[in-house]
Amino acid sequence: MYRCRIEGAGQLNQYEELIKVFLPKDQYQITRESIDDSGSVNVSELDKVFRFQGDKDKLKREIYRDLQRKTGKSPKWGILTGIRPVKLAGELYDSLAAKQPALTDTHGAKTHETKKCDVKTLRKVQEVLEQKYLLHPSKSALVMEILEYQRNFLGRPDPDSVSIYLGIPFCPTRCLYCAFTSNQVARPEVDRYLEALFQELSYCAGLVGEGARIAESIYIGGGTPTTLDEKQLAAFLQKIADSFDAKACKEYTLEAGRPDTITAEKLAVLKRYGVGRISINPQTMKEETLKVIGRAHTAEDTLRAFALARNAGIGCINADLIAGLPGETLEDFNESLAQVIALGAENITIHTLAVKRASRLKLLDPAFHYKNETLRDDMLADAHEMLRKHGYRPYYLYRQKHTSGNTENIGFCKNDTLSVYNIRIMEEAQSILALGAGGISKIYFPAENRLERVANVSNYEIYIERIEEMIQRKADNLWRKRIC
């Protein structure tokens, strides 16, 4: 048992999150003030007393190094516990770049913008990540590679742009590790949901149009949107077409997700309405694992879905794989990855299994993410090597709490097929208009570099019942502030 006290720090959450990287909850005790005789621990039993002196990061470094000595572990993400390390690096870059003399173009005219990142500034940011945040050089180099690629290729979002997210909260089955808004319902319930969603769509069409906002990307997620049948899917995409100028978007994505929900007829509908990017997510190609995690499809279904998508003319396919699934070996993971590479997916996203609080896996094994940490590292290392060898490069990255091995989720692409929406949602420098159950709109205020969130309820039945309230929330918090 590791026992420590943190004095003068106020809330302890962020420090406890760091401790959790090293130790399971039942192996540490953290307190705020001195422990008297009535407490369960007296002062002499404490391993360490930390004192906050105005610098949160300094205190985190002290905690990290103490736990490093106690446990023998050196987590490669250092003191970072947030999910957006690339965003942090971008803010550091912008701060340092703002202090540099104005750049000049080839004609000697001064300009404050350039397409290419400044290499010296990138190096300085990497030094900060390693020295202040204690990132391992492999992680800091990865973050900087991704930041440079994003900035040089995609640039910063237009101030008048928004990304649009639409949620379909239905799936054929519920996965062992899932904590998302996901329901298994009959067709009439889906129709009821779409009717409510169409009301929100109608309102938001006016919101974006009158605000002269540009929809940079449209992203349809879930759940599994292809649980809709062909008729429902066509009606849904027609409503989107009536509401927004999808043809002007840089990207139009729909998560087909479950291979067993994909048909030639549905893909024809997607193609007809201009969807240019879909996800086909096997998670693994090992049949035994698919059964364990509650997927209703087979590896053969994934092969079939890819063939159908190619025949339909879908230009960009993403495939998700999960490192660290229960019972899988390094060889199992590498075999799944090799098969997906062979299928020619333009994007491959490698997720490390995260044991979410609301998932069945958390109930079955609360400490799962502390086990086999070296295996997770090996899986990611092999993924980097295999994907780079086949022409893929990392283009976005995010982290989650309770991730196996304290690693990360990372998206790879080939031929510069970066996902605009994936980058923007992690960058948090653009307003996101989110519709449907569980959708969280994010209002971005550039001058202050901050977000305000406007959330819809997660339960689809409550969403239907309270759709007028969901619309009013947007009226009060989006329209009133004139950001859409």
Secondary structure, 3 states (H helix, E strand, C coil): CEEEEEECCCCCHHHHHHHHHHCCHHHEEEECCCCCCCCCCCHHHCCEEEECCCCHHHHHHHHHHHHHHHHCCCCCCCCCCCCCHHHHHHHHHHHHHHCCCCEECCCCCEECCCCCCCHHHHHHHHHHHHHCCCCCHHHHHHHHHHHHHHHHHCCCCCCCEEEEEEEECECCCCCCCCCCCCECCCHHHHHHHHHHHHHHHHHHHHHHHHCCCEEEEEEEEECCHHHCCHHHHHHHHHHHHHHCCHHHCCEEEEEEECHHHCCHHHHHHHHHCCCCEEEECCECCCHHHHHHHCCCCCHHHHHHHHHHHHHHCCCEEEEEEEECCCCCCHHHHHHHHHHHHHHCCCEEEEEECECCCCCHHHHHCCCHHHCCHHHHHHHHHHHHHHHHHCCCEEEEEECCCCEHHHCCEEEEECCCCCCHHHHHHHHCCCEEEEECCCCEEEEEECCCCEEEEEECCCCHHHHHHCHHHHHHHHHHHHHCCCCC
